[in-house]
Amino acid sequence: MGAADWCRSSAGAALVLATSSDPQHPAENMADGSSETFWTTTGMFPQEFVIGFPKCVKISKVAIQCYLVRTLRIERSISKDPVDFEQCVEKDLQHTEGQLQMEEFPLPEFPATYLRFIIKSAFDHFVSVHRVTAEGGNK
């Protein structure tokens, strides 16, 4: 059996926080499994979003498809509520003119009930996040 993608809404994931809101490009688009839809930021940086899982899951790889993100930090929580986050990884992404940035973060397997993605800086005034995945198994 392959690894589950816990960030999909079809797997029970929920967007519990997004610091920007655009009715044309809502945060829920990041969890629909499509690269064609996206969430867009509408203001200054940092911007962040939090994805909650239906239970505590094991995660071994996180990936993101985005555009114009310069610095990204990913944090996790194992709390019942989205608090007490610990940093997993922080990375400066390469600028890819005219195409999506596709970054994978293979990580030592860890448990999580929430993932927080913090876009610390960008290459422009706005960024888009098209898809996020968190692969792993049941805890």
Backbone bond lengths (Angstrom), bond angles and torsions (degrees), N, CA, C in turn:
res aa  C-N    CA-C-N  psi(-1)  N-CA   C-N-CA  omega(-1)  CA-C   N-CA-C  phi
1 M - - - 1.456 - - 1.522 109.71 -
2 G 1.319 117.88 133.59 1.448 122.29 -178.93 1.525 111.96 -76.61
3 A 1.318 115.00 170.46 1.461 120.33 -179.92 1.531 109.81 -72.20
4 A 1.313 115.34 142.06 1.460 120.95 177.71 1.528 109.81 -79.36
5 D 1.321 116.89 149.81 1.469 121.96 171.64 1.523 106.97 -99.75
6 W 1.325 115.53 101.14 1.468 121.03 -174.04 1.525 113.45 -74.93
7 C 1.327 119.29 -12.03 1.470 120.60 -179.20 1.525 113.50 -85.57
8 R 1.312 118.74 -3.60 1.461 121.13 179.89 1.524 110.12 -77.87
9 S 1.310 116.17 138.62 1.463 119.83 175.59 1.519 110.55 -61.17
10 S 1.340 116.63 -30.61 1.467 120.45 178.67 1.530 111.93 -68.43
11 A 1.346 117.88 -17.94 1.465 122.09 176.59 1.527 110.97 -92.48
12 G 1.341 116.70 2.31 1.459 120.71 179.26 1.518 114.61 98.13
13 A 1.335 118.03 3.52 1.464 121.15 178.94 1.528 110.01 -69.25
14 A 1.329 114.98 149.35 1.460 120.42 178.86 1.521 109.65 -135.41
15 L 1.335 116.64 138.10 1.451 121.16 172.40 1.519 107.20 -79.31
16 V 1.324 117.28 110.07 1.463 119.53 -175.98 1.522 112.46 -96.12
17 L 1.351 117.11 -14.76 1.457 120.40 178.17 1.518 109.29 -158.00
18 A 1.319 116.07 137.85 1.464 122.34 168.54 1.519 106.04 -145.04
19 T 1.341 116.80 131.53 1.464 120.40 -174.30 1.516 113.43 -80.46
20 S 1.329 117.96 -6.60 1.464 121.71 175.18 1.517 108.98 -127.56
21 S 1.331 114.68 151.29 1.460 119.22 179.52 1.516 109.52 -138.82
22 D 1.318 115.23 123.22 1.454 121.91 175.46 1.525 106.31 -133.98
23 P 1.337 118.36 115.72 1.459 119.66 -176.11 1.532 114.06 -59.19
24 Q 1.324 117.83 -24.91 1.465 121.12 178.01 1.533 112.07 -76.32
25 H 1.349 116.03 -25.66 1.469 121.29 -175.82 1.528 109.40 -139.32
26 P 1.346 117.54 70.57 1.468 120.94 -175.39 1.530 112.88 -71.72
27 A 1.308 115.72 158.10 1.464 122.13 -178.17 1.524 112.15 -59.77
28 E 1.317 118.06 -30.18 1.465 121.23 -179.91 1.529 112.26 -59.02
29 N 1.333 117.09 -21.08 1.469 120.76 178.69 1.529 112.12 -60.65
30 M 1.332 117.65 -27.41 1.464 120.45 -178.15 1.530 111.62 -68.00
31 A 1.329 117.41 -21.88 1.467 121.70 -174.64 1.525 112.95 -105.51
32 D 1.338 117.49 8.85 1.473 118.52 -176.30 1.528 113.33 -89.01
33 G 1.339 117.35 -2.38 1.462 120.72 176.94 1.513 114.58 84.47
34 S 1.324 118.48 2.78 1.460 122.11 -177.55 1.529 110.94 -111.40
35 S 1.326 116.08 140.51 1.466 120.70 173.63 1.520 111.74 -84.85
36 E 1.334 116.88 -9.13 1.468 121.24 -177.93 1.528 112.26 -79.00
37 T 1.330 117.00 -27.28 1.464 121.13 179.00 1.522 108.18 -101.65
38 F 1.337 116.66 159.55 1.462 118.88 -176.69 1.525 111.77 -159.12
39 W 1.340 114.11 166.15 1.459 124.01 171.39 1.516 106.02 -106.21
40 T 1.316 116.72 140.17 1.455 119.92 178.00 1.518 110.05 -122.20
41 T 1.336 115.14 145.48 1.461 119.98 176.13 1.519 108.64 -81.06
42 T 1.313 115.57 156.25 1.469 120.35 -176.67 1.519 112.92 -128.71
43 G 1.322 118.02 13.25 1.460 117.64 -177.78 1.512 112.29 -160.05
44 M 1.321 114.83 -153.90 1.456 122.59 -176.19 1.528 111.20 -71.11
45 F 1.319 115.61 172.92 1.468 122.28 177.65 1.519 109.21 -111.55
46 P 1.325 118.46 150.06 1.469 126.80 10.00 1.527 113.08 -77.87
47 Q 1.335 114.46 156.62 1.464 124.10 171.94 1.522 106.10 -122.38
48 E 1.325 116.98 151.65 1.456 117.93 178.91 1.509 111.50 -149.67
49 F 1.331 113.55 161.29 1.457 120.38 171.26 1.517 108.32 -144.68
50 V 1.327 114.75 151.32 1.460 121.76 -178.24 1.523 108.27 -124.13
51 I 1.324 115.23 130.84 1.459 122.07 176.40 1.521 107.98 -110.74
52 G 1.338 115.68 129.24 1.458 121.43 177.72 1.515 110.65 -105.49
53 F 1.308 115.50 141.93 1.462 121.81 179.39 1.521 109.85 -100.57
54 P 1.342 117.72 155.90 1.457 120.40 -177.22 1.528 113.52 -69.53
55 K 1.351 116.19 -14.80 1.462 122.60 178.19 1.517 107.04 -160.13
56 C 1.313 117.37 174.36 1.461 120.46 175.18 1.526 108.07 -71.29
57 V 1.334 116.88 125.52 1.464 122.42 -176.67 1.530 109.52 -123.52
58 K 1.326 115.87 161.28 1.461 121.52 174.10 1.521 108.23 -95.19
59 I 1.314 116.27 134.39 1.464 121.57 -178.74 1.522 108.39 -124.81
60 S 1.344 115.59 133.76 1.463 119.81 179.44 1.531 112.50 -123.18
61 K 1.334 117.25 -11.80 1.469 120.19 177.60 1.521 109.07 -153.57
62 V 1.321 115.10 134.96 1.464 121.90 175.32 1.520 106.72 -120.33
63 A 1.340 115.69 139.38 1.467 120.04 178.35 1.522 109.01 -136.36
64 I 1.327 115.18 153.83 1.463 120.56 179.90 1.525 108.76 -141.46
65 Q 1.320 115.34 141.27 1.460 122.53 170.28 1.522 105.65 -115.33
66 C 1.325 116.30 119.16 1.465 119.84 -174.14 1.527 108.79 -148.94
67 Y 1.329 114.89 179.03 1.454 120.38 -179.32 1.519 108.98 -141.99
68 L 1.328 116.42 127.87 1.459 125.84 175.75 1.530 114.79 72.66
69 V 1.340 118.47 16.34 1.468 121.18 175.72 1.525 108.67 -80.07
70 R 1.334 116.93 129.90 1.470 120.99 178.91 1.528 110.84 -95.35
71 T 1.330 117.39 -55.92 1.468 120.95 -178.01 1.516 109.60 -125.29
72 L 1.325 115.97 127.59 1.458 122.57 -177.35 1.520 109.74 -125.79
73 R 1.327 115.89 133.89 1.460 121.64 172.62 1.525 108.03 -119.46
74 I 1.336 116.32 137.28 1.460 121.96 176.30 1.522 107.99 -117.89
75 E 1.330 115.55 130.38 1.457 121.91 -179.69 1.521 109.14 -126.88
76 R 1.337 115.84 159.68 1.459 120.10 178.55 1.520 110.33 -131.18
77 S 1.326 113.90 157.17 1.461 121.34 174.69 1.517 107.79 -134.32
78 I 1.331 116.07 146.66 1.461 120.69 173.59 1.522 110.17 -114.35
79 S 1.336 115.69 10.69 1.465 120.87 179.69 1.519 111.03 -76.08
80 K 1.326 115.08 162.43 1.467 121.25 176.70 1.533 110.12 -67.31
81 D 1.326 116.54 -32.15 1.465 123.45 178.06 1.528 108.76 -111.93
82 P 1.337 118.74 161.19 1.473 120.86 -177.85 1.533 112.65 -76.09
83 V 1.335 115.39 72.35 1.471 123.15 179.31 1.528 108.61 -138.06
84 D 1.316 116.19 172.94 1.475 122.50 175.14 1.526 112.32 56.36
85 F 1.320 115.97 54.05 1.463 120.82 -179.36 1.528 110.58 -79.58
86 E 1.331 115.26 146.51 1.468 123.37 175.56 1.522 108.10 -122.28
87 Q 1.336 116.60 139.59 1.458 120.25 -178.88 1.523 111.09 -69.30
88 C 1.324 116.46 134.79 1.474 123.41 173.62 1.516 110.12 -99.33
89 V 1.338 116.14 -47.60 1.458 120.67 -176.25 1.530 108.68 -160.27
90 E 1.323 115.37 150.28 1.463 121.75 170.51 1.517 107.06 -137.53
91 K 1.330 116.27 135.96 1.462 119.30 -175.13 1.520 111.01 -148.62
92 D 1.339 114.86 143.69 1.461 121.32 169.06 1.522 106.61 -87.44
93 L 1.334 116.32 124.15 1.457 121.56 -178.10 1.528 110.26 -90.74
94 Q 1.330 115.43 154.16 1.459 121.90 177.13 1.524 109.40 -78.59
95 H 1.321 116.07 139.95 1.459 121.01 174.87 1.524 108.49 -75.29
96 T 1.330 116.64 128.25 1.467 121.33 179.89 1.516 108.12 -122.44
97 E 1.296 116.56 94.79 1.460 122.39 -175.66 1.517 111.37 -59.04
98 G 1.333 116.72 121.63 1.452 121.67 173.71 1.516 116.34 77.78
99 Q 1.323 118.51 3.29 1.464 119.39 178.00 1.528 110.31 -142.50
100 L 1.327 115.01 161.42 1.457 120.31 -178.73 1.525 111.43 -67.44
101 Q 1.328 114.68 143.96 1.461 120.85 168.99 1.526 106.02 -82.69
102 M 1.326 116.76 128.50 1.462 120.76 178.29 1.518 107.40 -122.27
103 E 1.325 115.13 105.58 1.462 120.74 -175.77 1.516 109.98 -116.11
104 E 1.334 115.56 134.65 1.465 121.51 174.30 1.514 108.36 -115.34
105 F 1.318 114.88 141.11 1.453 121.99 179.33 1.529 108.64 -124.44
106 P 1.359 117.99 89.06 1.457 118.65 174.17 1.530 107.32 -69.63
107 L 1.304 116.86 130.99 1.463 121.11 -174.32 1.525 109.61 -131.37
108 P 1.334 116.72 155.22 1.465 117.57 170.80 1.534 107.78 -60.10
109 E 1.314 117.45 136.39 1.467 120.65 -175.55 1.527 110.64 -54.79
110 F 1.335 116.23 133.64 1.460 121.12 -179.12 1.523 109.48 -143.58
111 P 1.351 116.91 152.70 1.457 120.22 175.61 1.531 110.06 -83.47
112 A 1.329 116.55 150.71 1.469 120.46 177.44 1.519 109.98 -156.96
113 T 1.317 115.17 145.12 1.465 121.46 168.77 1.526 109.99 -108.33
114 Y 1.340 116.53 -20.69 1.470 122.51 178.08 1.522 109.07 -143.63
115 L 1.333 115.64 147.81 1.464 122.17 168.18 1.524 107.73 -121.52
116 R 1.335 114.68 135.11 1.473 119.93 175.71 1.529 107.86 -114.79
117 F 1.327 115.73 127.80 1.454 123.07 177.37 1.526 107.13 -108.25
118 I 1.331 116.45 120.47 1.466 121.07 -179.61 1.526 108.37 -113.67
119 I 1.323 115.66 117.15 1.460 121.64 175.37 1.526 105.59 -90.43
120 K 1.321 115.58 101.01 1.464 120.70 -173.60 1.525 113.03 -77.66
121 S 1.346 115.78 -32.78 1.462 119.72 179.32 1.517 108.93 -156.25
122 A 1.336 114.79 167.39 1.465 120.28 -175.07 1.519 110.58 -142.65
123 F 1.323 115.10 167.38 1.461 121.86 176.48 1.527 111.84 -86.51
124 D 1.337 117.65 -6.42 1.464 122.22 -179.48 1.524 107.87 -150.80
125 H 1.322 117.14 -174.51 1.464 121.43 -178.66 1.517 112.87 -73.73
126 F 1.315 117.15 -24.05 1.457 122.27 -177.69 1.522 109.36 -131.34
127 V 1.328 116.48 151.30 1.461 121.39 172.49 1.518 107.99 -130.39
128 S 1.333 115.36 164.88 1.460 119.92 172.29 1.520 108.27 -128.64
129 V 1.332 114.72 144.71 1.466 121.24 173.78 1.523 105.96 -119.35
130 H 1.316 115.93 118.90 1.461 121.68 -173.79 1.520 112.61 -93.00
131 R 1.321 116.47 -37.73 1.461 119.35 -176.25 1.517 110.12 -160.24
132 V 1.301 116.70 141.52 1.460 121.85 171.26 1.519 107.60 -127.75
133 T 1.320 116.07 144.80 1.457 121.05 176.48 1.524 108.37 -133.39
134 A 1.309 115.56 147.78 1.461 122.94 173.55 1.518 105.65 -136.05
135 E 1.324 115.34 106.89 1.464 119.92 -175.17 1.519 110.49 -97.46
136 G 1.314 114.49 144.90 1.451 120.62 177.96 1.503 110.75 169.63
137 G 1.320 115.39 -165.67 1.460 121.18 -177.46 1.516 111.84 -119.34
138 N 1.310 115.55 -172.40 1.465 120.82 176.79 1.522 108.99 -75.52
139 K 1.326 115.81 148.20 1.470 120.02 178.99 1.506 110.22 -74.77
